[in-house]
Amino acid sequence: MQTVANFDRIGEENAFAVLARANALAAGGMDVINLGIGQPDFPTPPHIVEAAVKAMRDGHHGYTAATGIPELRQAVSADLYRRFGADVNPDTVLIVPGGKVTMFAAILMFGEPGAEIMYPDPGFPIYRSMIEFTGATPVPIPIREDKGFAVSAEETLSLITEKTRLIILNSPANPCGGVTPKAEIDQLVTGLADHPEVAIMSDEIYDQILYDGEEHVTLLNYPEIRNRLILLNGWSKTYAMTGWRLGYSVWPETLYDKARKLAVNAWSCVNTPSQYAALAALTGPQDAVNEMVQAFDKRRKVVVDLLNAMPGVSCVVPKGAFYAFPNIAGTGWPAKKLAAALLEETGVATIGGPDFGILGEGYIRVSYANSEENIRRALGRMHDFLSK
Ligand SMILES: Cc1ncc(COP(=O)(O)O)c(C=O)c1O
């Protein structure tokens, strides 16, 4: 058989393997509580579901433009203006099948052997997987607990070389729940003036899931980098729509047509009823978003308190997204072994920190996108397990 070297390099997202194992254990009769997968436990708000049903009834069954329906691209632009005062030309908005697709497109565009792409570590595992797939060299940007899991501008800038082609940023962040402060982003953008060839992909998919009065700082509001900024965003987390496969990107004008061509080659367009649902999400009432964030906030406090009460565990308070990233080094367990033992022996699914990068050793990711009752039951089991 021929070699398929690039496909030997592709990685994956272990949260899906853990989900499959958790489902298998549950099917075998185990009472499994899933704090592994990162998706809201709420249903998609009913008015959004109705919009998709109406689109189907109204006969929206065919392809749309590869870039998405014009009303939706317009609505994305209006939403970014409403929330951030950001000026986004709808002709630079691409509707894509999930947040992941923007990272796929951006990394494919800049990645090739000899190129370096910087990405957060610990970070969303697909960044590194895709970088390796393209043959580019992955350069981790360390995300450190003692910095509150925020990006350090100084350290990031120090890692740029003449081979750097793309820097991936993510705030609020998966898996650590960190939020990078505006001062740090200001410093980073100022430093990037010395590297005018380096592109930036800002993954802002958790931009509405913030706590303690934190306000989201979008990279869209830095005009000096707009000609090389790709914004990744979408509906999955904000509107509890992970299964609808919806996302959007904002591209520099010079790159937009290349991204459009990738869409034509790979997915033609996002499924049409989903696009009408996405339109209803952006233009309809936002109460459900606020209610979900309030619920996550309440659970966040429960999770942090319960984790900090466990022997050998300490947990910084996450400022965004819906993940806690407790330090478990004091338990003596390697992180992936602990996550596996928790699932197999107590029925609690979490993800080992190393699944998010080299610096993830010593941590596990606990998603609090689950009911408070389930969180209390799961962390009670974890406490008992670690007290043995
Ligand atoms: C940081 C980050 N970016 C992107 C995604 C992908 O989102 P989607 O499900 O819309 O592809 C996720 C999903 O977990 C994520 O955590």
Ligand as a Chemical Component Dictionary entry (heavy atoms), coordinates in Angstrom:
data_LIG
# 
_chem_comp.id                   LIG 
_chem_comp.type                 NON-POLYMER 
_chem_comp.pdbx_formal_charge   0 
_chem_comp.three_letter_code    LIG 
# 
loop_
_chem_comp_atom.comp_id 
_chem_comp_atom.atom_id 
_chem_comp_atom.alt_atom_id 
_chem_comp_atom.type_symbol 
_chem_comp_atom.charge 
_chem_comp_atom.model_Cartn_x 
_chem_comp_atom.model_Cartn_y 
_chem_comp_atom.model_Cartn_z 
_chem_comp_atom.pdbx_ordinal 
LIG C1 C1 C 0 -11.635 26.799 21.321 1  
LIG C2 C2 C 0 -12.565 26.112 20.392 2  
LIG N1 N1 N 0 -12.601 26.463 19.113 3  
LIG C3 C3 C 0 -13.405 25.866 18.237 4  
LIG C4 C4 C 0 -14.239 24.837 18.615 5  
LIG C5 C5 C 0 -15.063 24.140 17.563 6  
LIG O1 O1 O 0 -16.394 24.453 17.606 7  
LIG P1 P1 P 0 -17.432 23.763 16.621 8  
LIG O2 O2 O 0 -18.123 22.679 17.400 9  
LIG O3 O3 O 0 -18.369 24.875 16.229 10 
LIG O4 O4 O 0 -16.698 23.213 15.445 11 
LIG C6 C6 C 0 -14.258 24.437 19.946 12 
LIG C7 C7 C 0 -15.132 23.313 20.376 13 
LIG O5 O5 O 0 -14.969 22.704 21.389 14 
LIG C8 C8 C 0 -13.406 25.087 20.855 15 
LIG O6 O6 O 0 -13.377 24.733 22.150 16 
# 
loop_
_chem_comp_bond.comp_id 
_chem_comp_bond.atom_id_1 
_chem_comp_bond.atom_id_2 
_chem_comp_bond.value_order 
_chem_comp_bond.pdbx_ordinal 
LIG C1 C2 SING 1  
LIG C2 N1 SING 2  
LIG C2 C8 DOUB 3  
LIG N1 C3 DOUB 4  
LIG C3 C4 SING 5  
LIG C4 C5 SING 6  
LIG C4 C6 DOUB 7  
LIG C5 O1 SING 8  
LIG O1 P1 SING 9  
LIG P1 O2 DOUB 10 
LIG P1 O3 SING 11 
LIG P1 O4 SING 12 
LIG C6 C7 SING 13 
LIG C6 C8 SING 14 
LIG C7 O5 DOUB 15 
LIG C8 O6 SING 16 
# 
